Amino acid sequence: MAGWGEFAAALAVFLASHAIPVRPPVRPWLVGRLGLKGYFAAYSLLSVVILVWLAGAAQRAPFVAVLPQWEIWRWAPLLAMPLACLLAAGGMAAQNPLSFGGMGRRPFNPEYPGILAVSRHPLLAALALWAGAHLLANGDLAHVILFGLFAGFAVMGMALVDRRKKKDLGAEQWAALSRNTARFYLPALRLNPLQAAAALAAFLALLLLHMPVIGYSPLP
């Protein structure tokens, strides 16, 4: 099928870029040379660049309808992305011994877990929301593959990280640290003004950049 080669290549590079840098032999080596903040900054920048390429490749792939092209689905990203941005902002701003690091300066306090009360894995939860909403809004084969893989990775990743962290920390310490957290529990959401402002700025930036970067308006 002509036109699928770029999409397949971009997807393979994206998966490799997420599988290799987080492996135990690689991540400590990178953190040792870049520092924790440098590692997260470089990893985030690389992920964004490849993600933009991947999204563009999916847009250029041949259109094969899979889901009904209902106009109401176009609203899904606009409703889900503010929450996804809030989870991502909170996840990056907090230290997180139960999932993917975080760049916060304040040590994690299990009595006041902050965004971790909503999800121990705020970055994965944000990814799941982003992917699920965009899967509905697009509905063609390339985007169903793309966003379906992301959503599946995020949901399964939460369970896998929980299992790995419980093993690494030990059952007793795991229970002590995670007692006020959840895999995903939206009623526990409490707005932090700084994180909410960062999330709003990120959401507005995504709205403004979506058309020039992705080539497709996010507005219904």
Secondary structure, DSSP 8 states (H G I E B T S, - for coil): -TTHHHHHHHHHHHHHHHHSTTSTTHHHHHHHHH-HHHHHHHHHHHHHHHHHHHHHHHHHS---B-S---GGGGGHHHHHHHHHHHHHHHHHHS--TTSS----SS---TTS-GGGGT-S-HHHHHHHHHHHHHHHHH-BHHHHHHHHHHHHHHHHHHHHHHHHHHHHH-HHHHHHHHTT--SS-GGG----HHHHHHHHHHHHHHHHHIIIIISS----
